[in-house]
Amino acid sequence: MDIVALAAIVFIFGPALFIPITAMVLKHRKEMLQMELEKRRLSNQEVAKQIEALRAEIAQLRETATQYDMSLQANLENLQERVRYLEQQLEQAARLHTY
């Protein structure tokens, strides 16, 4: 008779206990999924910040390379002008010596 009484109690109160337990499990799963989504969102934001930082760094490197290139070009032009001047001086000196 104890088994029949126990079975009756389980059949009567079992569904009443199953619903809240199921609700608790589902609530827990929902919270875990929300935490995972928040973690991914924060991770995506961090990746986006790092990408933006890399873009800024690349832009700065391009600017530096452009400035360096312009400086080299200016120095090269100055050297060419100096060489032309020296060549002219040598030609004039050679003309003076030949006369």
C-alpha positions as a printed Julia matrix, in Angstrom:
99×3 Matrix{Float64}:
  0.0    0.0     0.0
  2.9    2.35    0.59
  3.9    2.08   -3.05
  0.38   2.89   -4.2
  0.24   5.91   -1.89
  3.64   7.06   -3.07
  2.61   6.59   -6.69
 -0.59   8.55   -6.05
  1.38  11.39   -4.46
  3.84  11.44   -7.39
  1.0   11.45   -9.95
 -0.89  14.17   -8.09
  1.97  16.43   -7.08
  4.51  15.45   -9.77
  3.16  17.79  -12.47
  2.86  20.56   -9.9
  6.59  20.18   -9.12
  7.64  19.57  -12.72
  6.31  22.91  -14.02
  8.27  25.16  -11.59
 11.43  23.07  -11.97
 11.14  23.29  -15.76
 10.55  27.05  -15.51
 13.67  27.44  -13.34
 15.78  25.41  -15.78
 14.5   27.42  -18.74
 15.09  30.71  -16.91
 18.64  29.61  -16.13
 19.28  28.68  -19.78
 17.87  32.03  -20.89
 20.15  33.9   -18.49
 23.16  31.89  -19.64
 22.36  32.64  -23.29
 21.93  36.33  -22.49
 25.3   36.34  -20.75
 26.89  34.63  -23.76
 25.33  37.16  -26.13
 26.56  40.04  -23.96
 30.02  38.52  -23.92
 30.0   38.24  -27.72
 28.72  41.81  -28.07
 31.51  43.11  -25.86
 34.01  41.01  -27.75
 32.73  42.39  -31.07
 33.01  45.93  -29.72
 36.59  45.27  -28.65
 37.44  43.87  -32.08
 35.83  46.91  -33.72
 37.91  49.23  -31.49
 41.09  47.36  -32.39
 40.26  47.54  -36.1
 39.62  51.28  -35.81
 42.94  51.7   -33.97
 44.71  49.79  -36.75
 43.06  51.99  -39.38
 44.24  55.1   -37.56
 47.75  53.68  -37.3
 47.82  52.81  -41.01
 46.64  56.32  -41.88
 49.4   57.76  -39.71
 51.98  55.49  -41.36
 50.77  56.58  -44.8
 51.1   60.21  -43.78
 54.61  59.58  -42.42
 55.61  57.73  -45.59
 54.25  60.56  -47.73
 56.14  63.17  -45.72
 59.31  61.08  -45.92
 58.9   60.69  -49.68
 58.37  64.43  -50.11
 61.45  65.15  -47.99
 63.58  62.78  -50.05
 62.29  64.35  -53.25
 63.14  67.85  -51.99
 66.63  66.73  -50.92
 67.19  65.08  -54.29
 66.14  68.25  -56.11
 68.48  70.32  -53.89
 71.38  67.97  -54.64
 70.66  68.09  -58.37
 70.62  71.88  -58.24
 73.93  71.93  -56.36
 75.5   69.54  -58.87
 74.29  71.75  -61.75
 75.77  74.77  -60.01
 79.1   73.01  -59.47
 79.15  71.84  -63.08
 78.55  75.39  -64.24
 81.36  76.6   -61.99
 83.71  73.97  -63.43
 82.76  74.9   -67.0
 83.39  78.57  -66.28
 86.72  77.75  -64.63
 87.68  75.55  -67.6
 86.8   78.36  -70.05
 88.89  80.81  -68.1
 91.9   78.48  -68.17
 91.62  77.82  -71.88
 91.71  81.51  -72.75
